[in-house]
């Protein structure tokens, strides 16, 4: 099954995905963004928060505290959630 513009919202975050779900193998192949209301540095405390303050500008999004490029692969029973750092540096549309 192909999905485009698949969206779901949880408190403080919105996920936007495009991708496929294989009905036979239950395989997942989705790419999209995780839009947080908070800045990346606001998701941690202590030393981690201080380190992430340097990265906040890289992940700043319009109308969002942080926008993280993500991918979801694996299977329905064992999904793999990953940050796609290569897309952080790709030219934004």
N, C-alpha and C positions, 0 to 999 in steps of 0.2 A: 504494500500500500504506500502510495506517495502522499506526503503531507506538505502543504505550503502554508505559511503564515499561521502555524500552530502556536497558540498563546495560552499561557496560564499565569495567574497572579497569586502570590502568597503575601502575607504581611511584610511590607518593606522591600519586595522584589517582584519583578516581572520577567518572565522568560519568553523569548520569541524564537521559534525553531522552524527549520525546513528540513525535510529528510524522508527516509523510508523506514518501513517496518516490514520485515519479511515474515509472512504468515506461516511458511513452512518451517523455517529455522528459528523463528522468533528473534531474528537478528535486528539490531538497532543501528541506524546510521543517520544521526541528526547533527546539524550545525546551526548555531545561532548565537544569541546574546542573552546574558543575564544582566538586567538593569536594576541596580540597587539604588534605593533612596539615599543611603549613606555613602560617604566617601570611603574608599578602600581602607584608609587609616582609621576610620571610625568603627571598623568591624573587629578590631583587636585592641588590646590594652598593653601598657608597659612598653618594653623595648621594641616589640613587633610593631606597635602603633607608630613609634618614631621612625622606624625604617620605612614603613608603608607611606608615610607623609611625602617622602621623596618620589614615590611612584604615583601618587594621586593625580598629577597632571597627565600622565600617560593614559589613564583610564577614565578621565573626566568625560562625561557625556552631556549632551544637550538635554535639559530637563531631567537629569539624573545625577546622583552623586558619583556613581561609577558604572561603567559599562564594560563587562567582561566577555570576550569572545569564547564561547564554549563549544564542545562537541560531546555527544553522547553516543557511545558505541557499545559493543558487547551484545548480550542477549537480554530478554525480558527478565530472566531470573538473576542475571549477573551483569547489570549495566555498569559501564565504565564512564565516569564523568571526568573530563579533562579541560584545562584551560588551554586555548590555542594561542600561545604567545606570538607566533609568527604573524597572526592577524592583527596584533596590537600595532605592529610597525608597518603593516600594509597601508597603502593609500586609502584614506576614507572616502566614501562616495558622497 
